[in-house]
Amino acid sequence: MRITHTHDAWHWPKETRKATVTLVVIVVVAVVAATLTGHGTAVVAAIALAALTVAVEELLRAALKYWLRVA
């Protein structure tokens, strides 16, 4: 019986990690800059709305893919 290494079985591809780190840095800089100018709440709300929009889009895409496959 083979021993499976599970500690590194689900690592992200290098490009995905780089894109994720870049996105996080941009969001943090935007929130800090907006907070310093007094618009922190608006920026956090805009980022949350964008994230919610992306999540709903992905859910709808997955649902349509499932429905079209089942139908």
N, C-alpha and C positions, 0 to 999 in steps of 0.2 A: 504494500500500500504506500502510495506516494504521500509525502508531507507537502501540503500546499502552503506557500507563503501568503498570508492574508494581510500582512501589515502594509504592503505596497501594491496590493492587487487593484485598487481603485484610484490610482493617482491620475490627476488631470494631465492632459497633454500640455506641453510647454507653451504653446500658443494660447491656450485657454487660460493658463495661469497668468501669463503676461497681460492679456486683455483684462482679466479680472482685477489684477493689481492696478492697472492703469485706470480703470473705471472707478475703483474705490478711491484712489488718490484724487481724481477729478472731483468726485462728490464731496470728499472731505474739504478740499480747498474751496469749493463753491460755498459750502455751508459756513466755513470759518469766515470767508470774505463777506458773505451776506450778513452774518451775525455781527461782524465789526461795523458794518454800515447800517445796522438796524433792521434788516430784512430777513433775518434768520428763519422766522416762522413761515414766511411765504416760500422760501426756497425748500425747506423741509416738506411743506405741503406739495409743492410741485414735483419733487423727487418721489414722494410717496404716491402721487397720482400717476406718474410715469411708470413706476414699478407695478402698480395695480393694473394699469392698462396692458402692460406686457404679460402679466400673469393671466389676465382674462383672455387675451389673444391666444396664448399658448393652450389654454384649456379648450377654447373653441376649436382651434386647429386639431387638437387631439380628438375631440368629440366628433368633428366632421370626418376625420380619417377613419375613426371607428365605425360611424354610421354608414359611410360609403362602402366599407369593407363588408359589413354585416348585411346591408340591404341587397 
